[in-house]
Amino acid sequence: MKKLLSVLLVMMLALGLVPAMAEGSVYTALYSGEVTTLNYLITTTTNDFALSANLIDTLVEYDRYGQVKPSLAESWTTSDDGLTWTFALRKDAAWVDAAQNVVANVTANDFISAAQYILDANNASSSANILYDNIVGAKAYYDGETTDFSTVGIKALDDYTLEYTLLQPTPYFLSMVDYVAFMPVYGPFLAEQGANFGLATGNDTILYCGAYVLSEFAPQERRVLVKNEKNWDAANVTIDELRFTYNKEAATISPELYLRGEIDSASIDQAIATEWLADPEKADFIRPSRPSSFYSYFYAFNFDPQFDAAYEPENWGKAVVNENFRKSIYYGLDRVKAKMVVDAENAEALLFNSITPTNFVFFNGTDFVNMGALADITALGVDTFQADKANEYRDLAIAELTEAGVTFPIKVLLPYNPATSGWDEECQVVEQQLEELFGADYIDVIVEAGPSSGFLAAVRRSGNYALIKANWGPDYSDPQTFTDPFVPGNSYQFAYKNAAMDDVMQGYYDLVEKAKAITDDIEARYLAFADVEAYLIDHAIVVPYGFGSGGYTASRIDPFTMPYTSAGISIERYKGAVLLDAPMNTDQYYDALDQWTEEREALSK
């Protein structure tokens, strides 16, 4: 033990970690995944916009009960036909630099500058589709059919009045504007920076109008966010400083540093949680994780393999287009066993059978996942593992794949991000479980670590996998958002690139377009999207997995003071969060959850 503490002390000195002595409220933590960009106008990666959400405000935001609140917009109105939304902007919102010097007021023109940048195809913004799928004239501008931005339905009626004209009535539009596609940018600064805007090289490549500014930003060293005293709502920012120190071994060393009081949060895997809960003193340092209701996890098959020849991408490409092969994995994956790595006591509660999470949207009190064709899939129960059925599909697949020239065992490259606690163990469970079920002569699951930084770019987006656990968080509160990872141009499973999948995927695309066209009947729209999702699952294009969070966590932040919402970026904000003097334990967590639930239900009434 003395040796361990000595090693930890050396690490702490190297990281510059000492007991917090700064005045005011200071939150400290380690991180192992560096952001790839500060340019919030081009990214839709959670790791990137989780930082930007604290630096840039949006038109609206969500409070800790999930209630929409004014932010940069003080108020808004909607036309009778539901096509025109007009936002009255506050006049006390300012752009500041990293030293909190005021540069300019935030005006309606800043939203025009941002939209014009996003809709310039040369900038390759990942959120452009959010605008051109919903805003009048945006698609024609993005496609280069016109260079006149005045034809786009985004107008600055005056300095503090912003107007959006939509292609169709969109009842959930207000939930969309709490997303990166609707963030503002100060036009003169954007023009001055040019290609340097948002580079992850320092804190001077962006301006700030959010709750915090980056007082320090040294990639793969540290990032320090300090309260933006010039923010219009600074009085409601309760943590003065957020200090994050980079360490690629953060998941390994954080628990002990947290236990010693040197940092304020830590990832707690199942093994550590079991040990701590058995110790009366340590048990008070952790609490159950608050499941995230907006991120959905699923195992994705790669239909355009781009991995090393050693893993036989050509052979995988022949196998994955076979539906019986995919269904053997769908029914053969014991999701409960895999989830037990995260939470051995509560694994089933973290699972659902759909892509859209439970409790995401409702119609007349009915959860979307219990509507239409999706209801039958939900009714199967969370344990979809069926060994006999999986082996039946395996036998069918072997016959068909042998005729197609596939060689066995089929190599299944299954990568994981080493920066994510427990992911490696989960992959090992999946490997052992599937190979034991099917026999090693059918598949050879190869678990491989990807990079801890830039994992998405290097692995998933590059097609450097055969099977991978992926996730998607909704951009707005409508089932359509959960079709985005699977339509043409996606960076998830690339089925649109594989001619052998054309017929199956065209059926999916047609259903998506049919559902999107229903804008005047919410029930009919939800039923149509239920058919869309059921089609995807019935063809085993992906294997639904459930919530990503669960188990236990260690943090001094009261989770019920954090913003809460099923969509958008408010959930990533620290604004309003309260730092506790002592960690919340399990009993306190459930008491606080009960109180929060009662208060939220009272508000909804």
C-alpha positions in Angstrom: 0.0 0.0 0.0 2.9 2.4 0.8 4.3 1.8 -2.6 1.0 2.5 -4.3 0.6 5.8 -2.4 4.1 6.8 -3.3 3.4 6.2 -7.0 0.2 8.2 -6.7 2.0 11.0 -5.0 4.5 11.1 -7.8 1.6 11.2 -10.3 -0.1 14.0 -8.5 3.1 16.1 -8.4 3.6 15.5 -12.1 0.0 16.5 -12.8 0.2 19.5 -10.6 -2.6 18.1 -8.4 -2.6 19.4 -4.9 -5.5 19.8 -2.4 -7.8 22.5 -3.5 -6.9 25.8 -1.8 -8.4 28.3 -4.2 -11.0 30.7 -2.9 -14.5 30.1 -4.2 -16.0 27.0 -5.5 -13.5 24.9 -7.5 -14.2 21.5 -9.2 -11.3 19.3 -10.2 -11.2 16.2 -12.4 -9.0 14.2 -14.7 -9.8 13.5 -18.4 -8.2 11.2 -21.0 -10.0 12.1 -24.2 -8.9 15.4 -25.8 -11.2 17.5 -27.9 -10.4 17.5 -31.6 -11.7 21.1 -32.2 -13.1 24.1 -30.5 -15.0 25.0 -33.7 -18.5 24.3 -32.4 -19.9 25.2 -35.9 -18.6 22.0 -37.5 -18.7 19.3 -34.8 -21.4 17.0 -33.5 -19.0 14.9 -31.4 -20.1 14.8 -27.7 -16.6 15.1 -26.5 -16.2 18.4 -28.4 -19.6 20.0 -27.8 -19.6 19.0 -24.2 -16.9 21.6 -23.7 -18.5 24.2 -26.1 -21.8 23.9 -24.3 -20.2 25.7 -21.4 -18.6 28.4 -23.5 -21.4 29.4 -25.9 -25.0 30.0 -24.9 -27.9 29.0 -27.1 -31.3 30.7 -27.7 -33.0 28.6 -25.0 -31.7 26.2 -22.3 -33.1 23.6 -20.0 -33.2 23.7 -16.2 -32.7 20.9 -13.8 -36.3 19.7 -14.2 -36.2 19.7 -18.0 -38.2 22.9 -18.3 -37.2 25.1 -21.3 -36.0 28.5 -20.2 -35.0 31.7 -22.0 -31.3 32.1 -22.7 -30.0 34.3 -25.5 -33.6 34.7 -26.5 -35.8 36.4 -23.9 -39.0 35.3 -25.6 -40.3 33.8 -28.8 -43.5 33.5 -30.9 -44.8 31.1 -33.5 -47.0 31.9 -36.5 -50.4 30.3 -36.7 -49.3 27.9 -39.4 -46.3 26.8 -37.3 -43.8 27.8 -40.1 -42.3 31.0 -38.7 -40.5 31.2 -35.3 -39.5 34.7 -34.1 -37.0 35.1 -31.2 -36.6 38.4 -29.3 -32.9 38.4 -28.2 -31.8 39.9 -24.9 -29.7 43.0 -25.1 -27.3 42.2 -22.2 -25.5 39.3 -23.8 -21.9 39.9 -24.7 -19.0 38.3 -26.6 -15.8 38.3 -24.5 -12.3 37.0 -25.1 -10.5 34.6 -22.8 -9.4 37.4 -20.5 -13.1 38.4 -20.3 -12.7 41.7 -22.2 -16.0 42.6 -23.9 -15.7 42.5 -27.7 -19.3 43.1 -28.8 -22.9 42.4 -27.9 -24.5 39.2 -29.1 -27.0 40.1 -31.9 -29.2 38.4 -34.4 -26.5 38.9 -37.1 -24.3 36.4 -35.1 -26.9 33.6 -35.8 -26.9 34.6 -39.5 -23.0 34.4 -39.6 -23.1 31.0 -37.9 -25.8 29.6 -40.3 -24.0 30.9 -43.3 -20.8 29.2 -42.2 -22.5 25.9 -41.4 -24.3 25.9 -44.7 -21.1 26.4 -46.7 -20.4 22.9 -47.8 -16.7 23.7 -47.9 -16.6 23.9 -44.1 -17.9 20.3 -43.8 -20.1 21.0 -40.8 -21.5 17.8 -39.3 -24.6 19.7 -38.2 -25.5 21.2 -41.6 -28.3 18.7 -42.2 -30.1 20.0 -39.2 -30.5 23.3 -41.0 -31.0 22.2 -44.5 -33.6 19.5 -43.6 -35.7 22.1 -41.7 -35.1 25.6 -43.0 -36.5 27.1 -46.2 -33.9 27.6 -48.8 -31.1 26.1 -46.8 -30.6 23.0 -49.0 -30.4 25.0 -52.2 -27.7 27.2 -50.6 -25.8 24.2 -49.2 -25.9 22.5 -52.6 -24.5 25.6 -54.3 -27.7 26.2 -56.4 -27.6 29.8 -55.1 -25.1 32.0 -53.5 -27.7 34.4 -52.2 -28.1 33.8 -48.5 -31.2 36.1 -48.4 -33.1 33.1 -50.0 -32.5 31.1 -46.8 -35.2 31.3 -44.1 -32.9 32.7 -41.4 -33.3 36.5 -41.0 -32.1 39.2 -38.7 -35.2 41.5 -38.7 -33.2 43.9 -36.6 -30.2 43.6 -34.2 -32.3 41.8 -31.6 -35.0 40.0 -33.6 -34.2 36.7 -35.2 -36.6 34.8 -37.5 -36.6 31.2 -38.8 -38.9 30.0 -41.6 -39.4 26.3 -41.7 -40.1 23.9 -44.5 -43.0 22.3 -42.5 -44.6 22.8 -39.1 -42.2 21.5 -36.5 -43.7 21.3 -33.0 -40.3 20.3 -31.6 -38.4 23.1 -33.1 -37.8 24.8 -29.8 -35.8 21.7 -28.7 -33.7 22.0 -31.8 -32.3 25.4 -31.0 -30.5 24.1 -27.9 -28.0 22.5 -30.2 -24.7 23.3 -31.9 -26.4 24.0 -35.3 -28.1 27.0 -33.7 -25.2 28.5 -31.8 -24.1 32.0 -32.7 -20.7 33.3 -33.8 -19.3 36.8 -34.0 -19.0 37.4 -37.7 -16.0 39.9 -37.7 -14.0 37.5 -35.4 -14.8 34.5 -37.6 -13.7 36.4 -40.7 -10.5 37.6 -38.9 -9.6 34.0 -37.8 -10.4 32.4 -41.1 -9.1 28.8 -41.1 -7.7 29.3 -37.6 -11.2 29.7 -36.1 -11.8 27.1 -33.4 -8.4 25.3 -33.7 -7.7 23.3 -30.6 -4.4 25.0 -30.1 -5.2 27.6 -27.4 -8.0 29.6 -25.8 -7.8 32.5 -28.3 -9.3 30.9 -31.4 -12.9 31.5 -30.3 -14.9 34.1 -28.4 -17.2 33.3 -25.5 -20.8 34.2 -24.6 -21.5 31.3 -22.3 -21.3 30.6 -18.6 -17.5 30.0 -18.7 -14.4 31.0 -20.6 -11.3 28.9 -21.1 -8.7 30.7 -19.0 -6.2 27.9 -19.8 -6.2 25.4 -22.7 -3.1 23.3 -23.2 -4.1 20.2 -25.2 -3.2 16.9 -23.5 -2.1 18.9 -20.4 -4.9 20.9 -18.8 -8.0 22.9 -19.4 -9.4 25.4 -16.9 -12.8 27.0 -17.2 -13.5 30.1 -15.1 -16.9 31.7 -14.5 -17.7 34.3 -17.2 -18.4 37.4 -15.0 -19.7 39.2 -18.1 -22.3 36.5 -18.8 -25.9 37.8 -18.7 -26.8 35.0 -16.1 -23.5 34.9 -14.1 -25.5 35.0 -10.8 -26.7 31.5 -11.5 -23.3 30.0 -12.2 -22.4 28.5 -8.9 -19.1 26.8 -9.5 -16.4 29.4 -10.0 -13.8 27.3 -11.7 -13.6 23.9 -13.4 -10.1 22.4 -13.6 -9.5 19.4 -15.8 -6.0 17.7 -16.0 -5.2 15.3 -18.8 -3.9 11.9 -18.1 -4.3 8.9 -20.4 -4.6 6.7 -17.4 -7.4 8.8 -15.8 -9.8 5.8 -15.5 -7.2 3.8 -13.6 -5.8 6.4 -11.2 -8.9 8.6 -10.6 -10.6 6.4 -8.0 -7.7 6.5 -5.6 -7.1 10.2 -6.1 -10.8 10.9 -5.5 -10.7 8.8 -2.3 -7.8 10.9 -1.1 -9.7 14.1 -1.8 -7.4 15.3 -4.5 -10.1 15.4 -7.3 -13.8 15.8 -7.2 -15.0 13.0 -9.5 -13.8 9.6 -10.7 -15.0 6.8 -13.0 -15.9 3.8 -10.9 -16.0 0.4 -12.6 -17.9 -2.6 -11.3 -14.9 -4.2 -9.5 -14.0 -1.0 -7.6 -17.7 -0.4 -6.8 -18.0 -3.9 -5.3 -14.9 -3.3 -3.2 -16.0 0.1 -1.9 -19.5 -0.9 -1.2 -18.2 -3.6 1.1 -16.2 -1.1 3.1 -18.5 1.0 5.4 -16.1 4.0 5.1 -15.6 3.9 1.3 -19.3 3.2 0.6 -20.2 6.8 1.5 -17.9 8.1 -1.3 -20.0 6.7 -4.2 -23.6 6.7 -5.4 -25.6 5.2 -8.2 -25.0 6.8 -11.6 -27.9 8.8 -12.9 -28.9 7.0 -16.1 -28.8 9.3 -19.1 -32.1 9.2 -20.9 -31.0 10.7 -24.1 -28.0 8.6 -25.2 -28.9 5.3 -26.9 -26.2 2.6 -27.3 -26.2 -0.1 -30.0 -23.8 -2.6 -31.5 -23.3 -1.5 -35.1 -22.1 -3.7 -38.0 -19.7 -2.2 -40.5 -20.8 -2.7 -44.1 -17.8 -0.9 -45.6 -14.8 -2.5 -43.7 -11.6 -0.4 -43.9 -9.5 -2.3 -41.4 -6.1 -4.0 -41.8 -5.8 -7.1 -44.1 -4.8 -9.2 -41.1 -8.5 -9.1 -40.0 -9.8 -10.1 -43.5 -12.0 -7.2 -44.4 -13.0 -8.8 -47.7 -14.3 -11.9 -45.9 -16.1 -9.8 -43.4 -17.7 -7.7 -46.2 -19.2 -10.9 -47.7 -20.5 -12.1 -44.3 -22.1 -8.9 -43.0 -24.5 -8.5 -45.9 -26.0 -11.9 -45.0 -29.1 -11.2 -42.8 -29.0 -14.7 -41.2 -25.4 -14.0 -40.1 -26.4 -10.6 -38.5 -29.4 -12.2 -36.9 -27.2 -14.9 -35.3 -25.3 -12.1 -33.6 -28.5 -10.2 -32.7 -30.0 -13.2 -30.9 -26.7 -14.6 -29.7 -25.4 -11.5 -27.9 -26.2 -11.9 -24.2 -26.8 -8.2 -23.4 -27.5 -8.8 -19.7 -24.2 -10.6 -19.2 -22.3 -7.8 -21.0 -24.1 -5.1 -19.0 -23.2 -6.8 -15.8 -19.7 -5.4 -16.3 -21.2 -1.9 -15.7 -23.8 -2.9 -13.0 -23.9 -6.4 -11.8 -26.9 -5.7 -9.6 -29.1 -3.7 -12.0 -28.0 -4.8 -15.5 -31.5 -5.4 -16.9 -32.7 -1.9 -15.9 -30.1 -0.4 -18.3 -31.3 -2.3 -21.3 -34.0 -1.6 -23.9 -34.8 -3.2 -27.2 -35.1 -0.1 -29.4 -32.8 2.5 -30.8 -34.9 5.3 -29.4 -34.6 5.3 -25.6 -37.5 4.7 -23.3 -39.1 7.8 -21.9 -37.9 9.9 -24.8 -41.2 11.1 -26.2 -44.8 10.3 -25.5 -48.2 10.6 -27.2 -51.2 10.9 -24.9 -49.2 9.1 -22.2 -47.9 6.3 -24.3 -44.2 5.9 -24.7 -43.0 6.0 -28.3 -41.3 2.6 -27.9 -44.8 1.1 -27.1 -46.4 2.4 -30.3 -47.0 0.6 -33.6 -44.6 -2.1 -34.8 -42.0 -1.1 -32.2 -44.4 -2.1 -29.4 -44.0 -5.8 -30.3 -40.2 -5.5 -30.1 -40.4 -3.7 -26.8 -42.7 -6.4 -25.5 -40.1 -9.1 -26.0 -38.5 -8.0 -22.7 -34.9 -6.8 -22.2 -33.4 -10.3 -22.4 -33.4 -10.9 -26.2 -30.7 -13.5 -25.9 -32.0 -16.8 -27.4 -29.3 -19.4 -27.8 -31.4 -21.8 -29.8 -32.7 -19.2 -32.2 -29.1 -17.8 -32.6 -27.8 -21.2 -33.5 -30.6 -21.7 -36.0 -29.6 -18.5 -37.8 -25.9 -19.6 -37.5 -26.6 -22.8 -39.4 -28.6 -21.0 -42.1 -25.8 -18.4 -42.4 -23.1 -21.1 -42.7 -24.8 -22.8 -45.6 -25.4 -19.5 -47.5 -22.0 -18.0 -46.7 -20.1 -21.1 -47.7 -21.8 -20.9 -51.1 -20.8 -17.2 -51.3 -17.1 -18.2 -50.7 -16.8 -17.0 -47.1 -14.1 -18.7 -45.1 -14.5 -19.7 -41.4 -14.1 -18.7 -38.7 -15.2 -15.2 -39.6 -12.9 -12.6 -38.0 -14.9 -10.0 -36.0 -12.8 -7.0 -35.2 -14.3 -5.5 -32.0 -12.4 -2.3 -30.9 -12.8 -0.3 -27.7 -11.7 3.0 -26.3 -9.2 2.4 -23.4 -10.2 5.8 -22.0 -13.7 4.5 -21.2 -13.8 2.6 -17.9 -14.9 -1.0 -18.2 -15.2 -1.0 -22.0 -12.3 -3.4 -22.4 -13.9 -5.9 -19.9 -17.2 -5.6 -21.7 -15.6 -6.5 -25.0 -13.9 -9.5 -23.4 -17.2 -10.7 -22.1 -18.8 -10.4 -25.5 -15.9 -12.2 -27.1 -16.0 -15.1 -24.6 -19.8 -15.4 -24.6 -20.3 -15.4 -28.4 -17.4 -17.8 -29.1 -18.7 -20.1 -26.4 -22.2 -20.0 -27.9 -21.3 -20.5 -31.5 -18.0 -22.3 -31.3 -14.7 -20.9 -32.4 -15.1 -22.4 -35.9 -17.9 -19.9 -36.7 -16.5 -16.6 -35.6 -13.3 -15.3 -34.1 -14.0 -12.1 -32.1 -10.8 -10.0 -31.9 -10.8 -7.4 -29.2 -8.5 -4.5 -29.9 -7.7 -1.2 -28.1 -8.1 1.9 -30.1 -6.5 5.3 -29.3 -7.7 7.0 -26.1 -7.8 10.4 -28.0 -9.4 10.7 -31.4 -11.0 7.3 -31.0 -14.1 8.2 -33.1 -12.1 9.6 -36.0 -9.5 6.7 -36.0 -12.0 3.9 -35.5 -15.7 4.3 -36.1 -15.7 7.1 -38.6 -12.9 5.5 -40.5 -14.6 2.1 -40.7 -11.8 0.5 -38.8 -14.0 -2.1 -37.2 -16.3 -5.0 -37.9 -18.6 -4.7 -34.9 -18.6 -1.8 -32.4 -20.6 -0.4 -29.5 -21.7 3.0 -30.7 -24.1 5.6 -29.3 -26.3 8.4 -30.5 -27.8 11.3 -28.6 -30.9 13.1 -29.9 -30.5 16.5 -31.4 -34.1 17.4 -30.8 -37.2 15.9 -29.2 -38.7 13.8 -32.1 -38.1 10.2 -33.2 -36.7 11.4 -36.5 -33.4 12.2 -34.8 -32.7 8.5 -34.2 -32.7 7.8 -37.9 -29.7 10.1 -38.5 -27.0 7.5 -37.8 -28.4 5.2 -40.5 -29.4 7.4 -43.5 -27.0 8.1 -46.4 -23.9 10.0 -45.5 -23.7 8.6 -41.9 -20.4 7.7 -40.2 -21.8 4.8 -38.3 -22.3 1.6 -40.3 -21.9 2.7 -43.9 -24.6 0.5 -45.3 -25.3 3.1 -48.0 -21.8 2.4 -49.4 -22.5 -1.3 -50.0 -24.4 -2.2 -53.1 -25.4 -5.6 -51.7 -27.4 -3.6 -49.1 -29.2 -1.3 -51.5 -32.5 -3.1 -51.6 -32.8 -3.5 -47.8 -31.6 0.0 -47.0 -33.8 1.6 -49.7 -36.8 0.1 -47.9 -35.6 1.9 -44.8 -34.9 5.2 -46.5 -38.4 5.1 -48.1 -40.0 4.6 -44.7 -38.0 7.5 -43.2 -39.1 9.9 -45.9 -42.7 8.8 -45.5 -42.6 9.4 -41.8 -40.8 12.7 -42.1 -43.6 14.0 -44.4 -46.2 13.6 -41.7 -46.1 17.0 -39.9 -49.7 17.7 -39.0 -50.6 14.5 -37.0 -48.2 13.6 -34.1 -49.8 10.2 -33.5 -49.5 9.2 -37.2 -46.0 10.6 -37.3 -44.9 8.5 -34.3 -46.6 5.4 -35.6 -44.7 5.9 -38.9 -41.4 6.3 -37.2 -42.1 3.2 -35.0 -42.4 1.3 -38.3 -39.1 2.8 -39.4 -37.3 1.6 -36.3 -38.9 -1.8 -36.3 -37.7 -2.3 -39.9 -34.1 -1.5 -38.9 -34.2 -3.9 -36.0 -36.1 -6.7 -37.9 -33.3 -6.7 -40.5 -30.7 -6.7 -37.8 -28.9 -3.7 -39.2 -27.8 -3.0 -35.6 -28.3 -4.6 -32.2 -30.0 -2.3 -29.7 -28.2 -2.2 -26.4 -29.7 0.4 -24.0 -28.3 3.1 -21.7 -24.6 3.7 -21.6 -24.5 4.8 -18.0 -25.3 2.8 -14.9 -23.5 1.3 -12.0 -21.9 3.7 -9.6 -20.1 7.0 -9.8 -18.0 9.2 -7.6 -18.6 12.9 -7.7 -19.0 15.9 -5.4 -21.5 17.5 -7.8 -25.2 17.1 -6.8 -26.6 15.4 -10.0 -30.0 16.9 -9.4 -28.8 20.4 -9.8 -27.4 19.7 -13.3 -29.5 20.7 -16.3 -31.8 17.9 -17.5 -33.2 17.3 -21.0 -33.8 14.5 -23.5 -32.2 16.4 -26.3 -29.7 19.2 -27.1 -26.6 20.3 -25.3 -27.9 21.7 -22.0 -27.3 18.4 -20.3 -23.5 19.0 -20.8 -23.6 22.3 -19.0 -22.2 22.9 -15.5 -24.3 26.1 -15.1 -26.4 25.8 -11.9 -24.5 22.7 -10.7 -23.9 22.7 -6.9 -20.6 21.3 -5.5 -21.3 19.4 -2.3 -19.1 19.7 0.8 -19.1 15.9 1.0 -20.0 13.2 -1.6 -23.6 12.0 -1.9 -24.0 8.4 -0.8 -26.5 5.9 -2.1 -29.2 6.6 0.5 -28.9 10.4 -0.1 -29.0 9.8 -3.8 -32.4 7.9 -3.7 -33.8 10.5 -1.3 -32.8 13.3 -3.6 -34.1 11.4 -6.7 -37.5 11.0 -5.0 -37.7 14.7 -4.1 -36.6 15.7 -7.6 -39.2 13.4 -9.2 -42.0 14.9 -7.0 -40.9 18.4 -7.8 -40.7 17.7 -11.5 -44.1 16.0 -11.6 -45.6 19.0 -9.8 -44.2 21.4 -12.4 -45.5 19.3 -15.3 -49.0 19.5 -13.8 
